[in-house]
Every structure is written in structure tokens, then in C-alpha cells.
Amino acid sequence: MSEVKRRAAGRPASGAKASGGHSQSLVRGLTLLEDLSQSPRGLSLSELAEIADLAPSTTHRLLQALQSQGFVTQENEQGLWRIDVKTFRIGNSFLEARDFIATSRPFLRRLTQATGETANLGIRDGATAVFLAQHESPQMMRMITRLGSRAPLHASGVGKALLAWMPCEERAQLLEGRELVQVTDNTLATAAALQEEMARIRADGFACDREEHAIGLHCVAACIHDEYGSPLAAISVSGPMARIPEARLQELGGLVRATAADITAQLGGHAPA
């Protein structure tokens, strides 16, 4: 199955009638922006139409409207469509409005200096973790996550840290009836295994990703809490198994846990008892 078809699979058709009085064209246009944001190299008209389940003529009309307002642009040589600078500015305003991102940056830098590995910050969006900030490892072989990219909550260190500290009822509602996709052979793909992992994470104060999202990579993550004790975000340290073997996970876990607690305290939050 092609990358385009994989991403389209299981997704509600954008051509469905918009509900709640929202403009159908507006919903479709925003959907196209979301699709383009996931493809930094750009997408052709036919690819976008297939992903969005729209007629090519409708897709082209919406793209022209978005282009006239500076939200998308077309690369003439290959005819690929990409998001444009106005979309970036709007997205960046979200980052500027969330003070915890700016507050966390020095701590991410400190983590990288202490560990030699890439440090990340992510939040929960539905059943996925979205990465918003990163401080890259100076090592030649290092883990890099594109900002704005997503990972399943059950198959990533940041995601599992966020999931573990959600209220039990809210977590159960989120996972009810949802397939736990097997990203790698090591992904926790059963409700029982995930439930055991949640208890372990809460006891340890940090989550470990042992090649559960990408083969050859290990990750350690801990949750940042808001003033109500709810999970606000999570930070992680990620790198190749050659430098983060099993024996080092506990050491890094303590460091990441302490750093997350420092960020929580600086934001005026607190971890639940």
C-alpha cells in the first residue's frame, strides 16, 4: 500500500457534509492544510485529492483559494503543493502562546548536555503525542524528530508518560474500542500489557520506550504536570541502543524524572500523589 493510501486508510471522508453549521468548504480547506503539514516535501494535486477523498477539481479550487491568501504555495517545476509562510506564522503563534514550551527549552538543552542525547518535548492530541520542541544531540548518529510529527500514545515514551498520568476513567474512554497498532515487534499491543505498563510508569515516575516506536532506538520520558496535577506535556531523551542500552535506562529515567519535576515546579504545577 502506498504512503498516500496508508495515510488515507480509516480516515473519514472529507467530502462528508460538515456538521454543526460549519462551512463545508472551510472544513475541507483546513483538512488540506493538515494533509500538507504532514508532507514537508509537498504533494501533487492527485495525491491530495486521494487523501482528502475529494474530486481533483474541488481540491484544485480549494488550493487556489488557500494560495490566494498565502496559506499554500505550488512549486512550479514539479507542481507539488506545500504549506506557505502564513500557515507557519499561525502555527508558530500557538508555540508562543504556550509558555511551558519556552520554559522547557533550557531544561531540554541541559538534558542534552548531561546525556549527550536528543531531548524532546511533546503534548497529547487525542490518541497521539505531538512533538513541539527539541534539542538535538551533538552526536553524528542521533535521533531527530520533525517538529509537529506524531506518534501513537501507546508506542512512544512521551506518549506513554502522558497516558499513564491521565485520570483512569479518561484513559479508559480514550482507549475504548481503539486498536493498539503494532508499530514494531516490541510495541505493547494488548490492553493488559498496556495496563501493566501504566502501573509501572506511575511507580517509577518515568516511561521507557524499548524499540517500541522505532527499531534501534531507546527513549526515556517523564510527565510535566499543570497546577491541577494533570499531564500538561512530557519530556524525553532518545538515542540509539548502542549509547542507551538497557542498563542505562534507569539512570536516564531518574534524570528525566527530576528534570520534568523541575519544569513542573517552575510552571507552578504539581504531580499528583
C-alpha positions in Angstrom: 0.0 0.0 0.0 1.4 3.4 -0.9 2.2 6.1 1.7 -0.7 8.2 0.4 -3.1 5.3 0.7 -1.8 4.3 4.1 -2.5 7.7 5.5 -5.9 7.8 3.9 -7.0 4.4 5.3 -9.5 4.5 8.1 -10.0 8.3 7.8 -13.5 9.8 7.5 -14.1 11.2 4.0 -13.6 14.9 4.0 -16.3 15.1 1.4 -18.9 14.3 4.1 -21.3 17.1 4.9 -19.9 19.3 7.6 -22.0 19.4 10.7 -22.8 22.0 13.4 -23.3 24.8 10.8 -19.6 24.9 9.9 -18.8 25.8 6.3 -18.1 22.6 4.3 -15.5 24.5 2.2 -13.8 25.8 5.3 -13.6 22.3 6.8 -12.3 20.9 3.5 -9.7 23.6 3.2 -8.4 23.1 6.7 -8.2 19.4 6.0 -6.0 20.1 3.0 -3.7 22.2 5.2 -3.5 19.4 7.7 -2.6 16.9 5.0 0.1 19.2 3.6 1.6 19.9 7.0 2.3 16.1 7.3 4.2 16.2 3.9 7.0 18.8 4.1 8.2 17.7 0.6 4.9 18.5 -0.9 2.0 16.6 -2.5 0.7 16.6 -6.0 -2.9 17.5 -6.8 -3.9 13.9 -7.4 -2.3 12.8 -4.1 -4.1 15.4 -2.1 -7.4 14.6 -3.8 -7.0 10.9 -3.0 -6.0 11.6 0.7 -8.9 14.0 1.2 -11.4 11.9 -0.8 -12.3 14.9 -3.0 -12.6 15.4 -6.7 -9.5 16.8 -8.2 -11.5 19.8 -9.5 -12.7 20.6 -6.0 -9.3 20.1 -4.5 -7.7 22.5 -7.0 -10.4 25.1 -6.3 -9.7 24.9 -2.6 -5.9 25.1 -3.1 -6.3 28.2 -5.3 -8.3 29.9 -2.6 -5.7 28.9 0.1 -2.9 30.1 -2.2 -4.5 33.5 -2.8 -4.4 34.0 1.0 -0.8 32.9 1.3 -1.5 29.6 3.2 -0.2 27.3 0.5 2.2 27.5 -2.5 2.8 25.5 -5.6 6.3 24.5 -6.7 6.2 25.1 -10.4 8.8 22.6 -11.6 7.1 19.5 -10.2 3.7 21.0 -9.5 3.8 20.0 -5.8 1.8 21.9 -3.2 3.2 22.9 0.1 2.2 25.0 3.1 3.4 28.6 2.9 4.7 31.1 5.3 1.3 32.3 6.6 0.5 28.8 7.8 3.8 28.7 9.6 3.2 32.0 11.3 -0.2 30.9 12.6 1.3 27.6 13.8 4.1 29.4 15.5 1.7 31.7 17.3 0.5 28.6 19.1 4.0 27.8 20.3 4.5 31.4 21.5 1.2 31.3 23.4 2.1 28.2 25.4 4.6 29.4 28.0 5.6 25.9 29.0 7.4 25.5 25.7 9.7 28.5 26.3 10.1 27.5 29.9 11.2 23.9 28.9 13.8 24.9 26.3 16.7 25.5 28.8 15.9 22.2 30.5 15.9 20.3 27.2 19.3 21.9 26.5 20.5 20.8 30.0 19.3 17.3 29.4 21.2 17.1 26.1 24.4 18.4 27.8 24.1 15.9 30.6 23.3 12.9 28.4 24.7 13.6 25.0 21.3 12.6 23.5 18.4 14.4 21.9 15.9 15.8 24.2 12.2 16.3 23.2 9.0 17.9 24.4 5.6 16.7 23.4 1.9 17.0 24.2 -1.1 14.8 23.8 -3.6 15.4 20.9 -6.2 12.8 21.0 -4.6 9.4 20.9 -1.3 10.7 19.6 1.7 12.6 21.0 2.8 15.7 19.1 6.4 16.9 19.3 6.7 20.6 19.8 10.3 21.3 20.8 13.7 19.6 20.6 17.3 20.0 21.5 19.4 17.8 19.2 22.3 15.6 20.2 25.7 16.7 19.0 26.5 13.1 18.1 26.8 12.2 14.4 24.3 9.3 14.8 21.3 10.8 16.7 17.6 10.7 16.9 15.8 13.6 15.2 12.0 14.1 15.3 10.4 16.6 12.9 8.5 19.2 15.0 4.8 18.7 14.6 5.2 15.0 13.9 3.1 12.5 15.8 3.5 9.1 17.5 0.8 6.8 19.0 0.5 7.3 22.7 0.9 3.6 23.4 4.0 3.3 21.2 6.3 6.1 22.3 8.0 7.2 25.5 6.4 10.7 25.6 3.0 9.2 24.7 3.1 6.5 27.5 4.2 9.1 30.1 1.2 11.3 29.2 -1.1 8.3 29.1 0.0 6.9 32.4 -0.9 10.1 34.3 -4.3 10.7 32.7 -7.2 10.0 35.1 -8.1 6.3 34.8 -11.6 7.0 33.5 -10.4 9.4 30.9 -7.7 7.0 29.7 -10.3 4.1 29.5 -12.6 6.3 27.4 -9.7 7.3 25.1 -8.6 3.7 24.5 -12.0 2.0 24.5 -12.5 0.2 21.2 -9.3 1.7 19.8 -6.9 -0.7 18.0 -3.4 -0.6 19.5 -1.4 -0.6 16.3 1.7 -2.7 16.3 4.3 -0.2 15.2 7.2 -2.6 15.8 7.5 -6.1 17.1 8.1 -4.6 20.6 5.0 -2.3 20.7 2.6 -3.0 23.5 -0.4 -4.1 21.5 -2.8 -5.5 24.1 -4.8 -3.7 26.8 -3.5 -6.0 29.5 0.2 -5.3 28.6 -0.5 -1.5 28.4 -2.3 -1.6 31.8 0.7 -3.2 33.4 2.9 -0.6 31.8 0.8 2.3 33.1 1.2 1.0 36.7 4.9 0.6 36.2 5.3 4.1 34.9 3.4 5.7 37.7 5.5 3.7 40.2 8.8 4.7 38.6 7.9 8.2 37.6 9.2 7.7 34.0 8.4 5.7 30.9 10.7 3.7 28.7 10.4 3.1 25.0 12.3 -0.1 24.2 12.3 -0.1 20.3 8.5 0.3 20.5 8.3 3.2 18.1 11.5 2.6 16.0 13.8 -0.3 15.9 17.3 0.5 17.2 16.1 3.5 19.4 15.5 3.7 23.1 13.7 6.5 24.9 13.0 7.6 28.4 10.3 10.1 29.2 8.6 11.8 32.1 5.5 13.9 32.5 5.1 17.6 33.2 2.1 18.5 35.3 -0.1 21.6 35.5 -1.5 23.3 38.5 -4.2 20.7 38.8 -1.8 17.8 38.7 -3.0 16.9 35.2 -0.5 15.9 32.5 0.5 19.1 30.6 3.3 17.8 28.4 6.2 15.3 28.6 9.9 15.4 28.0 12.2 12.6 26.8 15.7 11.7 26.0 16.1 9.5 22.9 19.0 7.8 21.2 20.4 4.7 19.6 20.6 1.5 21.7 24.4 1.5 21.2 24.5 4.5 23.6 21.4 3.9 25.6 21.4 0.2 26.4 19.0 -1.4 28.9 21.5 -0.8 31.8 21.4 2.9 31.2 17.6 3.3 31.1 17.2 3.6 34.9 20.0 6.2 35.2 18.4 8.3 32.5 15.0 7.7 33.9 16.0 9.4 37.2 17.5 12.3 35.4 14.5 12.9 33.1 12.1 12.5 36.0 13.9 15.1 38.1 14.0 17.5 35.1 10.3 17.1 34.5 9.7 17.8 38.2 11.9 21.0 37.9 9.8 22.2 34.9 6.6 21.4 36.7 7.7 23.4 39.7 8.8 26.4 37.6 5.4 26.4 35.9 3.6 26.3 39.3 2.3 22.8 38.8 2.5 19.7 40.9 2.5 16.0 40.4 -0.5 14.1 41.9 0.2 12.0 45.0 
